[in-house]
Every structure is written in structure tokens, then in C-alpha cells.
Amino acid sequence: MRVTRSRAAALAVAAIMLSGGCGGGGGGSSPAGGGKGANAFSVALTEPDHLTPGNTSSDYSITVLDTLFETPVSIDAAGGKPVMRAAESVSSTDQKVWTIKFKPGQKFSNGEPVTAQSFADSWNATAYGPNGWTNNYYFANIEGYDKLNPEKGDPSTDKMSGLKVVDDTTLEVTLTAPFSQFPITLAYIAFAPMPKAAFSDLKAFDQAPVGNGPFVLDGAWEHNKQITIKRSPSYAGERKPKADGVTFKIYASRDTAWTDLRAGRVDLMTTVPPASTSEAKRLLGARFVQTPDGTMDYLGFPTFDKRFANADLRKAFSMAIDRQAIVDAVYDGAFKPMASLLAPLVPGYRENACGEACTYDPAKAKALFDQAGGFSGTLNLWFSNADPSYEQWMTAVANQLKQNLGISDITFRKIPAADYLSTLRQRKEDGPYRNNWVMDYPSPQDYLEYMWGAGNRMGWENKEFDDLIKQANSAPSLDASLPLYQKAEDVALAEMPMIPLWNWQNQIGFTSRLSGVNVTPYSKNIYTISAKQG
């Protein structure tokens, strides 16, 4: 897959939704519990943007959609590898033509059979340019995608030629080039199926989706208030729900949700504010759990600006930043300082891939800074206003750069969240900027190619890097691809167009009513949770 205009548009939505804290309205003072039936509970959530699998990359939306739909595969939390879910097998002899066998006997909650055609129809709808769906880019490496997304004019077709329905349970997928990571991408919500009934009114379906998962909607989506689900009577898969029902209570902020969790007005919160970590540990004890996450924060450079074209200057910035001190001050020690471009849960991750260039050393940083010619004029630091913590850590970075490199003239360019990524895409930034990445699936390709490959925001170009990514993508297996992705990471770290800062951690808290809480980096696993009355 390559970065496309559609990908960039999707990232704008993803960054606003995933990195801006919680939005929406609800909260209130109602007691905990949710859904209908004795064994029901509630989950704190932010208002989703959409509930169509192909039209959202928001974690808030995906939390709900994961209960309503099943994708072809899921991700094994222990090893980060794909395991079968709606699919029976995913195979290829050349990494280019893939055969997906689906499990027979599956049904949507409206009783309609789930077939290979259900998946093909959903994928075509997502890839069809005029629909303008967020996850369009996921299908860019399937043959025929370009005809659904022409540079000019209207598409000549609404079906990708690379999708061939062989029979009710077999789908053949032909890619534009070998891609060893294809099976793991099938775990993403964009690859869920939709029933034929959806296509008669896609807007109505977005408000009341019908899926093939363990739960179904129980009543209307009450915007900015709640979404209630119940067990699906037609579900035949392995994720049998333990609870009768679940209510997703929609909150305006994480702080409000945290207040309600402490008071017992909501049962589960998977986004406890990092600054409340110490309080959560004290109040909840074993009911506060931290788990790894794939989200990363970076400091990017506009390498198209000649003032930042020197790799040694960029490394000096990196070595002048005390990551641990910032994590401790801003995030109460909850996040993990990073010396890798990849999150720790990604196969191929190396704890100290960056080496000296990511080690806090003010003296060496200053020497390297002077050797590179230093920096004169005003240093503008760019970030969005989506979350107060962004300005907090940028302030810490500014103070460290002043103290350790002697840059005295530093100003902040705080941009409205809705405009931030369009500013970066248009290359209007004239200084280092906050860059955030929310993992789509656990593969080095998902990080390296999308952020450092062709069309990246930094304006960085490196043929060796691009060639290594191409070789890794074409490797005969996921395992065979990892050494090649690591070599590509080494190239990017050697030139440091973007500095790794820290890896987010999931902050999960729940009431004593719940048992079976098993949140992983890949799923909230709502189906494993049960609740007692009281």
C-alpha cells in the first residue's frame, strides 16, 4: 500500500477523533449498569463519527463496531499475529493472489446469510471514491482500485477487478503487487462485511448498522447520549457474549467520565486520563490496569525547509529532549519513552533501535548542534489544540531546547484540531511539529511506509528506504519481511526526519460489578465481560 490522498484525508479524521480526548455530551448522574437484563453494564465512550465499518477510523466508533461485526481475522494479543475469525483460511502462493475461505453458516443479525459476496460488496463500497469513506485507502493495493478512484472524472465502474467471488464461501483477491502483510490487514474494521440490505440506504445503515457480530443494536443510536446493544440471536461465532446487554454512555470529556467511574455511575473506562494514574491506582487497586498500546507521539521536521535539512541538527534536537522527564511531568509516568519508530507490541520492534541519537545527553547534543551550524531566528513549534497535554509537553520541549541548545527565541503555533493535519499536508509548517500515529494493525509497514514513505509530511525522500520497504512488502512471509523493515527503520533513524518520543499506554478502570475484563491493544473484548447486580 502507498500513501494516497484518501489516506491523508482519513488521517485527518483519525487524528482529530483519536487524539483529541473524548467529545460528545452525556455523562449525567444515572447509576451504573446498562443495556437490559440483570447481567448488563455500561462503558464510557466518546460520540462515534460513524457506525459504518468502511467509513470510520475512530477508536470510539471501532469500540462499538467490534461488538456488531466480525472481520475475516483478528489479532492474537500474545503474539500480534493474525488468527481466523469470520474466515476459515487466508492463503497465497505468491503473496499477490490471495484466497480467503469463509466459515459457512454465518448470518447477519437480520437473518441474511454472510457470504463471500457480502465481503466483496462491502469492500467495493468502501473503495468507491464517490462515497468518500474514511477507509478507502485500505483497498488501494487491490487491482482495479484506480478505476474506482480516477484522477479526473467519474469512475467507470463500482467494482474492483481484483475481487472475484468464486462461490458463497470463497473470495479471491488479486493485489497490484506482492504484499506479505495482507492477512494482518484483514483484522481491521474496514474489512468487515455488510448485508445486501445496507445498500438500499447507506445513510440509514450508518445510524442503525446490521452486522455479523456477537451483539446487535438495542434501540436507536441516541447521539451524544448513549448506544445500547444486546446479544445477537443469530450469532454463530466463537465470541459468545457473557452479558445480556451493554450501554455505551457518551461523555464530553475523559475527566467527567473518570468522575462518574469513581462514583459508580459508569462501569468501565478504557481512557482514564494519564494525569489521574496515581489516583486510579490508589482508588481502584487491581481494577486499574495498564496495557500496551500502538499509539506513538513523534516530533517531525519540515525537511523541505533548508534550516532543518541537516540530519545532525535533527539528531541534536533528539538528544536534547529528556523524554522520561516529560512523561513523568505530563503523563504521571504512564507513557513509555521511546528509542524506536515502532510501538513495542509491533513484530520487529527493537527496544533501542535508535541508540545514541535517542539518548538524553545535553553535552553531546550541544556539540552536535554547533557542528551542524546551529539555528538562528525564531523556532516555531507546531501542535493542535485538541488536548491540553500537547501544549504541556511542547512547553517542556521548548524549555529543554532553550536550556540545552541555547535556542532563545521559541514560539508556539497552536492550530485548531480541525485544521491541523490540513496545515501539515499543505506544508505550511515552518518548524518542528507534533505528529501522532494510531496503529491500524501490528506491522512495521503500517508505521514506516505510511509515515516515512512516498508523500510523507516531512518532505523526506530516500531511495534506499523506499526500496527496502518494497522488498519487505514483497517478502514471502511476515517473518521474512521483518529484517527488511528493520533495515528501513535504521535508514530513517540515521537521518532522523522525525524523532520518536513516547508510546501511549491504555489506562483501564472498572467497578467491582464487573468480571472478565480483558482489554487488549486490538480489542476491548466487550463480549468477555459480565456484570453482577448492585
N, C-alpha and C positions, 0 to 999 in steps of 0.2 A: 504494500500500500504506500501511496505517496501523499504528501500534504496537498490538499486541494482547497479551492476557495470555499467549498462546502465545509471542509474540515475546519477552516478558520472561523467560519460563521458559527459552527457548532461549539467551538471552544469559547467563543464569546458568551454564549448562553451558559455553558458549563461552568465557566469561571464565576459568573455572576451568581448562579444558583448554588454552586458547591462551596464557594469560598467566602460567601458573604454572611455567614451565620444564618439564623433562622428568620424567616419572614412570615407573613400571614397575620392572622388576627387572634384566634381563640385563646385558650387558657381557661380562665374562669375559676370558680370555686367548687365545681361539682366533685363528688367523691371519685376515687379511683375505680377501676373496673371499666368495662366497655363491652361492646357487642351485646348479644342476647344469650341468655342461658347462664347457669351457675358458674361454669368454667369459662369466664371471659375476662379480658384485661385491656388496658389502654397503653398506647405508645405515643410519646411526644414526637411531633413531626412539624416540619415547615410545609406550607402550602405548595403542592406539586405544580409544575408548569403544565404538564400534560400527562395523560394516562394511556397514551398510545405507545407501544413498545418502540416503534421506529422514530418517534418524534420527541424523545427526551434523553438527555444525558445527566439529568439532575439526580443526585443521590436520594433526594426526598421522594421523587417520583418512583425511582427504581425500588425503594423500600416497599412501596405498595405493590408495584408490578411484579416483584419477585414472589408475592403470595398469590397472584392471579394467573401467572403464566409460567410455563416451563420452557426453557431454551433447550437446544439439542444436547448440550453438555453442561456440566457445572465444573467448578474448580475445587479440587481436593485441598482442604485447608492445611493439611500436613505437608504436602509436597508441592503445592502450587501447580499441579498437573491436571489436565482435563480428564473427567470421568463422565460416563454416559448418563444422560438424564432422559430427555424425550427420544434421543437417538439410541439405537442398538449398537451401531458401529460407525466410525468415520475412518475411511481408509483411502490410500493412494499409492500408486507405484512410482509416480514421478513428481509428486508434490504440486502438480499443476492441475490434474484432473482428479477430483475427489468424489467418492461415492459415500453418501450418507444413507444408512438404513435406519428407519424409524421404527419404534416399537409399535406393534399392531394393537388395536383395541382401545386406543386413546380417544377421548371425547372432549369437546368444549363444554362449558357449563350449560350451554343451551341445547345440548344433545347432539350437535353436529359432529361427525367424525373428524378427527385430526389426521390429515393425510400429508403426503409429500407436497401435494398441490397447495395445502394451507400454508406451508413454509414458503414455497415459491411465490405465492400471491403476496404474502406479507413483505418478503424481501424486495420484490419488484416495486411495490408501492413505496417502500422507503427509499429506494434508489431513484425513483421517478422525479426528476428535477422540479417540475412544476408544483409538486406537492410541498416542496420547501421544508422537508422534515429534517430534524436535527441530525439524525444518524445516517443520513445519505452517504457520507464519505466511507462508511464501513464496507460498502459494496463496490468501491472504486476499482478493485483488482479482479472483478468478475467480468468475463468477456461480455461485451455489449453494453456495459455501463455508460460508455461515452455516448451512445446513441440516445440514452435517456437523459443525458446532460450535455447537449451540444453547446459549443462556444457561442453560436448565434442561432436564432430562430427556435422553433418549437421542435420537440423530439419527434422522430419519425416512428417511434414505437413506444410502448409502455412495458415491454418485457425484455429482460436481458437474455441474449442468446446463449450465455454460459450456464443457464439453468435449464436442465432437462428432467422432466418428471418421467421416470422410467415406469413406475407403477405406483400404487397407493402408498407404499412404504419405502420407496427408493427415489432419491434425488441425486442426480449427477451434476456436479458443479465444476465448470471449467474456468480456471483463472487466466489472467493475461500473462502470468509468469509463475514459475515455481515459488511457493510460499510455505515454508515449513511451519509457520505459526498459525496456519489456518484453523486447525482443530481447536486451539485455545480461544480463538476469537469467537467461536460459536457459543461460548458461555455468556456472552454479553447480551443484554436485553433486546438489542436491535434485531437479534436473530430468532426471536420468539415468533410463533405462528399467529395468524388471525383467521377467524372464521369467514366464510363467504358473506354472512350477514353483515359484517363490518363495512363492506364496500358499497352498500346501498346508501350509507350516510356516515362518512368518516368523522364528521364533526360530532355527531351524536354518539358515535362509538367512543370518542375521546372522553366524553363525560360519563359513559357507562360501559366500560370495556367488558368483553366476554372472552375469557381465557381458558387455558387448559391446565391451570394450576390447582393447588390444594384448597384455595379459598375462592369465594365469589363475593361480589358487592352485596351488601345488605342494606338496601335503600339508596337514595341519591347521594352523590358527592356534594356535601354541604360546604361550599367554598369558604375558605378562611375560618372554618369551624371544625369539621371532622369528616372522616371517611370511615365507614363501618363495613367490616367483612365478616363472613361466616363460612363454615365448612362447605365445600362443594360436594353436592350429592353424586356427581358424575365422575369425580376424580379417581383414576385407577393407577396412579403412580406410587412411588415409594415414600413421598413426603406426607405421610398421614398426619393431619393436624391433631395436636393434643388438646387444643382449646376449642370451645364451641364458637367463639367469636372474638373479634378484636376491634377496638376503636382507635383509629389514629387521630389524636387530638392535635389540632393545628395551633401553633404558638407564634407570637410576634417576635420573640427573642429567646435565646437559649437561657438567659438569666431568669426569665419568667418561668420557663419550663422547669428549671432547676429548683426554683422556689416551690413549685407545685409538687415536684418529686419528693422534696423534703417533707412536705405537708401531707403526702399520701394521696394527692389529687390526680396523679398520673403514675402508672406502674413502671414504665420502662423509658429510659432516656439514653440514647446512644451518642449524644453530643454534649456531655457535661462540659461546661466551659473550662478550658485548661487552667484559668486562674483560680478555679474552685477545687482544684485537685486535692489540696491538703484537707479542706473541709469535707470533701466527699469521702476520702479515706477514713477520716475520723468518725463521721456520722454513719456511714454505710458499712464499713468494715469489709467483709468478704463479698458484700453486694455491690462493691465498686470494683470494676475490672478494667484494666487497660490492655488493649490488644494492638498488634502492629497494624499499620495502615499503609496504603500505597501512595498516599499524597506527599508531595515534596514541595518545598519552597526553595527558590533559587534567586540569585541576583544576576540579571542579564546585562550585557553591554551592547550598545549600538556600534558594532564594529565597522559599520558604514561611515561612522564619524571618525575622521583621522586621529582625533585626540585619544581614541580608545583602540587604535589599530595594533598597538604593541602588546604582544602576549605577556611579556614580563610585567608591564604595567598592570594588566588584569590579575596576574598572579600576586602582585604586591597587595592589591586590594584584598584578595582572598586571605592572605597570610596576616593581614592587619585586622581581621574580624575575629573576635572571640565568640565563637558560636555557642559554647557552653554557657558563658556568662549571659548571653541574650536569652537563651532558652530558660535559664533559671529565673531571670528577672521578669520576662514577659509571660512565659508559659508555666511558671512554677515547676520547672524541671520536667514537664510532661512529655515534651518532644525530644527527639534524638538528633544530636548534632551529626552532620554527615560529611564523609570524605569519599563519596561515590555519587555518580549521577543517577544511580538506580536505588529504589527503595529496598530495604533488607529482605523483604519477602519475595522479591523477584528472582527467579532462577538466573544464575550467572552473577549475582551480586558479590562484590568483594569489599570487605569492610574498609580497607584503606587503599582503594584503587588510586586515590588522588595523591597520597603520600605527602611530601613536604609542602606542596602548594596549598593544601587544606589544613595545615597545622598552624595554630596561632603562634606567631613569632614576630613581635613588633620590630625587633632589631633587623632581622633579615628582610622583613617587608620593606622597611625604610631604605635599606641598601639597594634592594631590587628596584624600588620606586625611583630612587635617584639615578640609578644606572639606566633606567628606561626613559629618562628625561623629565620625570615628574609630571605635574599637572598644573596648569595656570588658568586663571579665570574662575568663573562660578561653576561649581559642581552641582547639577540638578539631580535629585533623587526622585524617581517616579513611582507612584503606587496609587491604588484606588482607595476610595473612602468606604469600601464595603464592610470593613471591620476595624474597630479601634486598635486592635493589636498590630495592624500593619504600620500605622504611624509610630506606635511604640517601638517596634523593632527597627524601623528605619531611623528613628531618633538615636537609638543605641549605635547603629552602624555609623551614623554621621559623627557621633562623638568619638568613636574609635578611629575613624579615618582622620579626624582633626588631630587627635592626640598622637596617633602612631605614624601618620604620614605627613602631618603638617599642612593638610588642606584646610585653610581657614574659612573660605567662602563657600558654604554649602547651603542650598535652599531646597525646599520640598515642593514637588509638583503633585499635589493630591487631586486625582481626577475622579469624577463621578463614576461609580461602578459600571453604569450602562454604557459609558463612553471609553472605558479604559482599554479594552482589547482592540477596539477600532483605532484608537490612537497608536497602539503598537503596530497594528497591521499596516497603517499608513506611514509608519516610520517617522512619526513626529517627535518621538522622544530624543532628547539630546544629552542623556546621561544614564547611569545605571538604573535599572527598574526591577520592581518585584515581579517575579514570574512564578506561577504556581502550576503544578501538574497533578491532576487526579487520575490515578491509574484506570485505564479501561479494562485491561486484562494483564495478568502477570507474565509479561515477556519483555526482555530488553528492547525489542523492536518498538514496542509501544511508547517507550520513553525516547530512545535515541533517534529513530527515524523521524518521528513527528516533531521533535523539538530542535534537533541539530541537522536534520536532512534538508533537502531542497525546499526553498521558500521559507526558511526559518526566520524568526523575528529579528535575530541579531544581525542578519546580513552576512553571516559567516559562510564561507564556502571552502570545502576541502575535498578534492577528488579521491584521496586515499580513503577518507571516511566514507564517502558515498559508495565506493567500490566494495569496501568491507561489509557495509550494510546489505548491498545487493547479493554478495556471496552468502552472507548469513541467512538472508531470506530464502535463498535457493538451496540451502543445505538439505541433506536427505532426512533429517530429523531435528526435533527440538534440541536434543542433547548435542548433536553435531554442530548446531548453529551457535552455541554459547561461546566457544573460544573466539569465534569471528566477531561476535558482538562485543566481547571484551576488548579485542584489539581496536575496534572502532571507538569504544569508550576511552581507551588510552590516547587515541589521537585527539579526541575532543578535550580531554583533560590537559594534554600537553599544550594546547593553545588557549584553553580556558575562556571561551567566549561567553560562558555562563557559569557562575560559581554555585556549587551545591551548598546549601545552608543547613536545613534540618528536615527530618522526616516526621510527619504527623503521627499521632497515636490515637486510636479510638478510646474515648472516655465513656464508659458504660456504667450506669447506675440503675438499680431497680429496687422495688419494695419487697417486703417479706412475703407478700402474697404469691410471688412468682417462683416457679422452679423450672429447670430445663433451659435456662438462658444460655445460649451458645452462639453469641455473635462472633463472626469471623470477618477477615478483611474482604470476603467475597459475598457474604450474605448475612442478613440479620437473623436468618433461620427462625422466623416467627412461628413456623409450624412445630418446633420442638418445645415451645413454652406452654405451660399450663398454669392455671391460677386457682387459688382456693378462695372461698368466700370470706368476707370480713375485712 
